[in-house]
Amino acid sequence: MIADTLTYLWAGSWWMVVFPSIALTLTVFGFISFGNGLRDATDPKLKE
């Protein structure tokens, strides 16, 4: 999706690249944070 909109970037439609990129970045960081929190809550080795 981001690669397809690079042609619009050169045409002056920068918002078609920026907002999907921000959404993708926030989604990835959200899943990473959720996974880290889940690991911290369930890993018995960390509770020692």
C-alpha distance matrix in Angstrom:
0.0 3.8 5.5 5.3 6.6 9.2 11.4 11.7 12.8 15.7 16.6 17.3 14.5 13.8 13.1 9.7 8.7 11.4 11.2 7.8 9.0 12.4 11.5 10.1 13.1 15.5 14.6 15.2 18.4 19.5 19.5 21.3 23.8 24.4 25.1 27.4 29.2 29.7 31.0 33.4 34.7 35.4 36.4 40.2 40.5 39.2 41.8 44.7
3.8 0.0 3.8 5.5 5.4 6.7 9.9 10.2 10.2 13.3 14.8 15.1 12.7 11.2 11.1 8.3 6.0 8.7 9.5 6.7 6.7 10.4 10.7 9.3 11.5 14.4 14.3 14.6 17.3 19.0 19.5 20.7 23.1 24.3 25.0 26.9 28.9 29.8 30.9 33.0 34.6 35.5 36.3 40.1 40.1 38.6 41.3 44.1
5.5 3.8 0.0 3.8 5.5 5.5 8.2 10.0 10.2 12.4 14.3 15.5 13.7 12.7 13.5 10.7 8.5 11.5 13.0 10.5 10.1 13.9 14.4 12.6 14.6 17.7 17.6 17.3 20.1 22.1 22.2 23.1 25.9 27.1 27.4 29.3 31.6 32.3 33.1 35.4 37.2 37.9 38.4 42.2 42.0 40.6 43.6 46.2
5.3 5.5 3.8 0.0 3.8 5.6 6.8 8.3 9.9 11.9 12.9 14.5 12.5 12.6 13.2 9.8 9.0 12.6 13.6 11.2 11.9 15.6 15.7 14.5 17.0 19.7 19.3 19.7 22.6 24.2 24.3 25.7 28.3 29.3 29.8 31.9 33.9 34.6 35.7 37.9 39.5 40.2 40.9 44.8 44.8 43.5 46.3 49.0
6.6 5.4 5.5 3.8 0.0 3.8 5.3 5.2 6.7 9.4 10.1 11.1 8.8 8.9 9.6 6.3 5.9 9.7 10.9 9.4 10.4 13.7 14.3 14.0 16.2 18.7 19.0 19.7 22.2 23.7 24.5 25.9 28.1 29.3 30.2 32.1 33.9 34.9 36.2 38.1 39.7 40.7 41.6 45.4 45.4 43.8 46.5 49.3
9.2 6.7 5.5 5.6 3.8 0.0 3.8 5.3 5.0 7.0 9.1 10.3 9.2 8.6 10.6 8.4 6.7 10.1 12.5 11.5 11.2 14.6 16.1 15.4 16.8 19.8 20.5 20.7 22.9 25.0 25.8 26.6 28.9 30.5 31.2 32.7 34.9 36.0 37.0 38.9 40.7 41.8 42.3 46.1 45.9 44.2 47.0 49.6
11.4 9.9 8.2 6.8 5.3 3.8 0.0 3.8 5.4 5.7 6.8 9.3 8.9 9.7 12.1 9.8 9.4 12.9 15.1 14.3 14.7 17.9 19.2 18.7 20.5 23.3 23.8 24.3 26.6 28.4 29.2 30.3 32.5 34.0 34.8 36.4 38.5 39.6 40.6 42.5 44.3 45.3 46.0 49.7 49.5 47.9 50.8 53.4
11.7 10.2 10.0 8.3 5.2 5.3 3.8 0.0 3.8 5.4 4.9 6.5 5.3 6.9 9.0 7.0 7.8 11.1 12.9 12.9 13.8 16.6 17.8 18.1 19.9 22.2 23.1 24.0 26.1 27.7 28.9 30.1 32.0 33.5 34.7 36.3 38.0 39.2 40.6 42.3 43.9 45.2 46.1 49.8 49.8 48.0 50.6 53.4
12.8 10.2 10.2 9.9 6.7 5.0 5.4 3.8 0.0 3.8 5.4 5.4 5.2 4.8 7.9 7.3 6.7 9.2 12.0 12.5 12.5 15.0 17.0 17.3 18.4 20.9 22.3 23.0 24.6 26.6 28.0 28.9 30.6 32.4 33.6 34.9 36.7 38.2 39.4 40.9 42.7 44.2 44.8 48.6 48.3 46.3 49.0 51.7
15.7 13.3 12.4 11.9 9.4 7.0 5.7 5.4 3.8 0.0 3.8 5.5 7.3 7.8 11.3 10.9 10.4 12.8 15.7 16.3 16.1 18.6 20.7 20.9 21.9 24.5 25.9 26.4 28.0 30.1 31.5 32.2 34.0 36.0 37.0 38.1 40.1 41.7 42.7 44.2 46.1 47.5 48.1 51.8 51.4 49.4 52.2 54.8
16.6 14.8 14.3 12.9 10.1 9.1 6.8 4.9 5.4 3.8 0.0 3.8 5.8 8.1 11.0 10.6 11.4 13.9 16.2 16.9 17.6 19.9 21.6 22.3 23.6 25.9 27.2 28.1 29.8 31.6 33.0 34.1 35.8 37.5 38.8 40.1 41.8 43.3 44.6 46.1 47.8 49.3 50.1 53.8 53.6 51.6 54.3 57.0
17.3 15.1 15.5 14.5 11.1 10.3 9.3 6.5 5.4 5.5 3.8 0.0 3.8 5.6 8.6 9.4 10.4 11.9 14.2 15.8 16.3 18.0 20.1 21.2 22.2 24.1 25.9 27.0 28.3 30.0 31.9 32.8 34.2 36.0 37.6 38.7 40.2 42.0 43.4 44.6 46.3 48.0 48.9 52.6 52.4 50.2 52.7 55.4
14.5 12.7 13.7 12.5 8.8 9.2 8.9 5.3 5.2 7.3 5.8 3.8 0.0 3.8 5.5 5.9 7.8 9.4 11.1 12.6 13.7 15.4 16.9 18.3 19.7 21.4 22.9 24.3 25.8 27.2 29.0 30.3 31.6 33.2 34.9 36.2 37.5 39.1 40.7 42.1 43.6 45.2 46.3 50.0 50.1 47.9 50.3 53.2
13.8 11.2 12.7 12.6 8.9 8.6 9.7 6.9 4.8 7.8 8.1 5.6 3.8 0.0 3.8 5.4 5.6 6.3 8.8 10.7 11.0 12.5 14.6 15.9 16.7 18.6 20.4 21.6 22.8 24.4 26.4 27.4 28.6 30.5 32.1 33.2 34.6 36.4 37.9 39.1 40.7 42.5 43.4 47.1 47.0 44.7 47.2 50.0
13.1 11.1 13.5 13.2 9.6 10.6 12.1 9.0 7.9 11.3 11.0 8.6 5.5 3.8 0.0 3.8 5.3 5.0 5.9 8.4 9.7 10.4 12.1 14.0 15.2 16.4 18.1 19.9 21.0 22.2 24.3 25.7 26.7 28.2 30.2 31.4 32.5 34.3 36.0 37.2 38.5 40.4 41.6 45.3 45.4 43.1 45.4 48.3
9.7 8.3 10.7 9.8 6.3 8.4 9.8 7.0 7.3 10.9 10.6 9.4 5.9 5.4 3.8 0.0 3.8 5.9 6.3 6.9 8.9 10.7 11.6 12.9 14.8 16.3 17.4 19.1 20.8 21.9 23.5 25.1 26.6 27.8 29.5 31.1 32.4 33.8 35.5 37.0 38.3 39.9 41.1 44.8 45.1 43.0 45.4 48.4
8.7 6.0 8.5 9.0 5.9 6.7 9.4 7.8 6.7 10.4 11.4 10.4 7.8 5.6 5.3 3.8 0.0 3.8 5.9 5.9 6.2 8.8 10.4 10.9 12.3 14.5 15.7 16.8 18.5 20.1 21.6 22.8 24.4 26.0 27.4 28.8 30.4 31.9 33.3 34.8 36.4 37.9 38.8 42.6 42.6 40.5 43.1 45.9
11.4 8.7 11.5 12.6 9.7 10.1 12.9 11.1 9.2 12.8 13.9 11.9 9.4 6.3 5.0 5.9 3.8 0.0 3.8 5.8 5.2 6.2 8.7 10.0 10.5 12.3 14.3 15.5 16.5 18.2 20.2 21.2 22.3 24.2 25.9 27.0 28.3 30.2 31.6 32.8 34.4 36.2 37.2 40.8 40.8 38.5 41.0 43.8
11.2 9.5 13.0 13.6 10.9 12.5 15.1 12.9 12.0 15.7 16.2 14.2 11.1 8.8 5.9 6.3 5.9 3.8 0.0 3.8 5.3 5.1 6.2 8.6 9.8 10.6 12.3 14.3 15.4 16.3 18.5 20.0 20.9 22.3 24.4 25.7 26.7 28.4 30.2 31.4 32.7 34.5 35.8 39.5 39.8 37.5 39.7 42.8
7.8 6.7 10.5 11.2 9.4 11.5 14.3 12.9 12.5 16.3 16.9 15.8 12.6 10.7 8.4 6.9 5.9 5.8 3.8 0.0 3.8 5.5 5.0 6.1 8.5 9.9 10.5 12.3 14.3 15.1 16.6 18.4 19.9 21.0 22.6 24.4 25.6 26.9 28.6 30.2 31.5 33.0 34.2 38.0 38.3 36.4 38.7 41.7
9.0 6.7 10.1 11.9 10.4 11.2 14.7 13.8 12.5 16.1 17.6 16.3 13.7 11.0 9.7 8.9 6.2 5.2 5.3 3.8 0.0 3.8 5.4 5.1 6.1 8.6 9.9 10.7 12.3 14.1 15.6 16.6 18.3 19.9 21.3 22.6 24.3 25.8 27.1 28.6 30.3 31.8 32.6 36.4 36.4 34.4 36.9 39.7
12.4 10.4 13.9 15.6 13.7 14.6 17.9 16.6 15.0 18.6 19.9 18.0 15.4 12.5 10.4 10.7 8.8 6.2 5.1 5.5 3.8 0.0 3.8 5.5 5.1 6.1 8.5 10.0 10.6 12.0 14.3 15.4 16.3 18.1 20.0 21.0 22.2 24.1 25.7 26.8 28.3 30.2 31.2 34.9 35.0 32.7 35.0 37.9
11.5 10.7 14.4 15.7 14.3 16.1 19.2 17.8 17.0 20.7 21.6 20.1 16.9 14.6 12.1 11.6 10.4 8.7 6.2 5.0 5.4 3.8 0.0 3.8 5.5 5.2 6.1 8.7 10.0 10.4 12.4 14.3 15.3 16.4 18.4 20.0 21.0 22.4 24.3 25.7 26.8 28.5 29.9 33.6 34.1 32.0 34.1 37.2
10.1 9.3 12.6 14.5 14.0 15.4 18.7 18.1 17.3 20.9 22.3 21.2 18.3 15.9 14.0 12.9 10.9 10.0 8.6 6.1 5.1 5.5 3.8 0.0 3.8 5.5 5.1 6.2 8.7 9.8 10.8 12.4 14.3 15.4 16.7 18.5 20.0 21.1 22.7 24.4 25.8 27.1 28.2 32.0 32.3 30.5 32.9 35.9
13.1 11.5 14.6 17.0 16.2 16.8 20.5 19.9 18.4 21.9 23.6 22.2 19.7 16.7 15.2 14.8 12.3 10.5 9.8 8.5 6.1 5.1 5.5 3.8 0.0 3.8 5.4 5.3 6.2 8.5 10.1 10.7 12.2 14.2 15.5 16.6 18.3 19.9 21.2 22.5 24.3 25.9 26.7 30.4 30.4 28.3 30.8 33.6
15.5 14.4 17.7 19.7 18.7 19.8 23.3 22.2 20.9 24.5 25.9 24.1 21.4 18.6 16.4 16.3 14.5 12.3 10.6 9.9 8.6 6.1 5.2 5.5 3.8 0.0 3.8 5.5 5.2 5.9 8.7 9.8 10.3 12.0 14.1 15.2 16.2 18.0 19.8 20.8 22.2 24.1 25.3 29.0 29.3 27.0 29.1 32.2
14.6 14.3 17.6 19.3 19.0 20.5 23.8 23.1 22.3 25.9 27.2 25.9 22.9 20.4 18.1 17.4 15.7 14.3 12.3 10.5 9.9 8.5 6.1 5.1 5.4 3.8 0.0 3.8 5.5 5.0 6.3 8.7 9.9 10.5 12.3 14.3 15.3 16.4 18.3 20.0 21.0 22.5 23.9 27.7 28.3 26.3 28.5 31.7
15.2 14.6 17.3 19.7 19.7 20.7 24.3 24.0 23.0 26.4 28.1 27.0 24.3 21.6 19.9 19.1 16.8 15.5 14.3 12.3 10.7 10.0 8.7 6.2 5.3 5.5 3.8 0.0 3.8 5.4 5.3 6.2 8.7 9.9 10.7 12.4 14.3 15.4 16.6 18.4 20.0 21.2 22.1 25.9 26.1 24.3 26.8 29.8
18.4 17.3 20.1 22.6 22.2 22.9 26.6 26.1 24.6 28.0 29.8 28.3 25.8 22.8 21.0 20.8 18.5 16.5 15.4 14.3 12.3 10.6 10.0 8.7 6.2 5.2 5.5 3.8 0.0 3.8 5.5 5.0 6.0 8.5 9.8 10.4 12.1 14.0 15.2 16.3 18.2 19.9 20.7 24.3 24.4 22.2 24.6 27.5
19.5 19.0 22.1 24.2 23.7 25.0 28.4 27.7 26.6 30.1 31.6 30.0 27.2 24.4 22.2 21.9 20.1 18.2 16.3 15.1 14.1 12.0 10.4 9.8 8.5 5.9 5.0 5.4 3.8 0.0 3.8 5.4 5.2 6.1 8.6 9.9 10.5 12.1 14.2 15.3 16.4 18.3 19.7 23.3 24.0 21.8 23.8 27.0
19.5 19.5 22.2 24.3 24.5 25.8 29.2 28.9 28.0 31.5 33.0 31.9 29.0 26.4 24.3 23.5 21.6 20.2 18.5 16.6 15.6 14.3 12.4 10.8 10.1 8.7 6.3 5.3 5.5 3.8 0.0 3.8 5.5 5.0 6.1 8.6 9.8 10.4 12.1 14.1 15.2 16.4 17.7 21.5 22.2 20.5 22.7 25.9
21.3 20.7 23.1 25.7 25.9 26.6 30.3 30.1 28.9 32.2 34.1 32.8 30.3 27.4 25.7 25.1 22.8 21.2 20.0 18.4 16.6 15.4 14.3 12.4 10.7 9.8 8.7 6.2 5.0 5.4 3.8 0.0 3.8 5.5 5.1 6.2 8.6 9.9 10.5 12.3 14.3 15.5 16.0 19.8 20.0 18.1 20.6 23.6
23.8 23.1 25.9 28.3 28.1 28.9 32.5 32.0 30.6 34.0 35.8 34.2 31.6 28.6 26.7 26.6 24.4 22.3 20.9 19.9 18.3 16.3 15.3 14.3 12.2 10.3 9.9 8.7 6.0 5.2 5.5 3.8 0.0 3.8 5.4 5.1 6.1 8.5 9.8 10.5 12.2 14.3 15.2 18.7 19.2 16.7 18.8 22.0
24.4 24.3 27.1 29.3 29.3 30.5 34.0 33.5 32.4 36.0 37.5 36.0 33.2 30.5 28.2 27.8 26.0 24.2 22.3 21.0 19.9 18.1 16.4 15.4 14.2 12.0 10.5 9.9 8.5 6.1 5.0 5.5 3.8 0.0 3.8 5.5 5.1 6.1 8.6 9.9 10.5 12.2 14.0 17.6 18.7 16.6 18.3 21.8
25.1 25.0 27.4 29.8 30.2 31.2 34.8 34.7 33.6 37.0 38.8 37.6 34.9 32.1 30.2 29.5 27.4 25.9 24.4 22.6 21.3 20.0 18.4 16.7 15.5 14.1 12.3 10.7 9.8 8.6 6.1 5.1 5.4 3.8 0.0 3.8 5.4 5.1 6.1 8.6 9.9 10.6 11.6 15.4 16.2 14.7 16.9 20.1
27.4 26.9 29.3 31.9 32.1 32.7 36.4 36.3 34.9 38.1 40.1 38.7 36.2 33.2 31.4 31.1 28.8 27.0 25.7 24.4 22.6 21.0 20.0 18.5 16.6 15.2 14.3 12.4 10.4 9.9 8.6 6.2 5.1 5.5 3.8 0.0 3.8 5.4 5.1 6.1 8.6 10.0 10.3 13.9 14.2 12.1 14.5 17.5
29.2 28.9 31.6 33.9 33.9 34.9 38.5 38.0 36.7 40.1 41.8 40.2 37.5 34.6 32.5 32.4 30.4 28.3 26.7 25.6 24.3 22.2 21.0 20.0 18.3 16.2 15.3 14.3 12.1 10.5 9.8 8.6 6.1 5.1 5.4 3.8 0.0 3.8 5.4 5.1 6.2 8.7 10.1 13.3 14.3 11.9 13.4 16.8
29.7 29.8 32.3 34.6 34.9 36.0 39.6 39.2 38.2 41.7 43.3 42.0 39.1 36.4 34.3 33.8 31.9 30.2 28.4 26.9 25.8 24.1 22.4 21.1 19.9 18.0 16.4 15.4 14.0 12.1 10.4 9.9 8.5 6.1 5.1 5.4 3.8 0.0 3.8 5.4 5.1 6.2 8.4 11.8 13.5 11.9 13.3 16.8
31.0 30.9 33.1 35.7 36.2 37.0 40.6 40.6 39.4 42.7 44.6 43.4 40.7 37.9 36.0 35.5 33.3 31.6 30.2 28.6 27.1 25.7 24.3 22.7 21.2 19.8 18.3 16.6 15.2 14.2 12.1 10.5 9.8 8.6 6.1 5.1 5.4 3.8 0.0 3.8 5.4 5.3 5.6 9.3 10.3 9.1 11.2 14.3
33.4 33.0 35.4 37.9 38.1 38.9 42.5 42.3 40.9 44.2 46.1 44.6 42.1 39.1 37.2 37.0 34.8 32.8 31.4 30.2 28.6 26.8 25.7 24.4 22.5 20.8 20.0 18.4 16.3 15.3 14.1 12.3 10.5 9.9 8.6 6.1 5.1 5.4 3.8 0.0 3.8 5.7 5.7 8.6 9.4 6.9 8.5 11.9
34.7 34.6 37.2 39.5 39.7 40.7 44.3 43.9 42.7 46.1 47.8 46.3 43.6 40.7 38.5 38.3 36.4 34.4 32.7 31.5 30.3 28.3 26.8 25.8 24.3 22.2 21.0 20.0 18.2 16.4 15.2 14.3 12.2 10.5 9.9 8.6 6.2 5.1 5.4 3.8 0.0 3.8 6.1 8.3 10.5 8.7 8.8 12.6
35.4 35.5 37.9 40.2 40.7 41.8 45.3 45.2 44.2 47.5 49.3 48.0 45.2 42.5 40.4 39.9 37.9 36.2 34.5 33.0 31.8 30.2 28.5 27.1 25.9 24.1 22.5 21.2 19.9 18.3 16.4 15.5 14.3 12.2 10.6 10.0 8.7 6.2 5.3 5.7 3.8 0.0 3.8 6.2 9.0 8.6 9.0 12.4
36.4 36.3 38.4 40.9 41.6 42.3 46.0 46.1 44.8 48.1 50.1 48.9 46.3 43.4 41.6 41.1 38.8 37.2 35.8 34.2 32.6 31.2 29.9 28.2 26.7 25.3 23.9 22.1 20.7 19.7 17.7 16.0 15.2 14.0 11.6 10.3 10.1 8.4 5.6 5.7 6.1 3.8 0.0 3.8 5.5 5.8 7.3 10.0
40.2 40.1 42.2 44.8 45.4 46.1 49.7 49.8 48.6 51.8 53.8 52.6 50.0 47.1 45.3 44.8 42.6 40.8 39.5 38.0 36.4 34.9 33.6 32.0 30.4 29.0 27.7 25.9 24.3 23.3 21.5 19.8 18.7 17.6 15.4 13.9 13.3 11.8 9.3 8.6 8.3 6.2 3.8 0.0 3.8 5.5 5.4 7.4
40.5 40.1 42.0 44.8 45.4 45.9 49.5 49.8 48.3 51.4 53.6 52.4 50.1 47.0 45.4 45.1 42.6 40.8 39.8 38.3 36.4 35.0 34.1 32.3 30.4 29.3 28.3 26.1 24.4 24.0 22.2 20.0 19.2 18.7 16.2 14.2 14.3 13.5 10.3 9.4 10.5 9.0 5.5 3.8 0.0 3.8 5.5 6.0
39.2 38.6 40.6 43.5 43.8 44.2 47.9 48.0 46.3 49.4 51.6 50.2 47.9 44.7 43.1 43.0 40.5 38.5 37.5 36.4 34.4 32.7 32.0 30.5 28.3 27.0 26.3 24.3 22.2 21.8 20.5 18.1 16.7 16.6 14.7 12.1 11.9 11.9 9.1 6.9 8.7 8.6 5.8 5.5 3.8 0.0 3.8 5.6
41.8 41.3 43.6 46.3 46.5 47.0 50.8 50.6 49.0 52.2 54.3 52.7 50.3 47.2 45.4 45.4 43.1 41.0 39.7 38.7 36.9 35.0 34.1 32.9 30.8 29.1 28.5 26.8 24.6 23.8 22.7 20.6 18.8 18.3 16.9 14.5 13.4 13.3 11.2 8.5 8.8 9.0 7.3 5.4 5.5 3.8 0.0 3.8
44.7 44.1 46.2 49.0 49.3 49.6 53.4 53.4 51.7 54.8 57.0 55.4 53.2 50.0 48.3 48.4 45.9 43.8 42.8 41.7 39.7 37.9 37.2 35.9 33.6 32.2 31.7 29.8 27.5 27.0 25.9 23.6 22.0 21.8 20.1 17.5 16.8 16.8 14.3 11.9 12.6 12.4 10.0 7.4 6.0 5.6 3.8 0.0
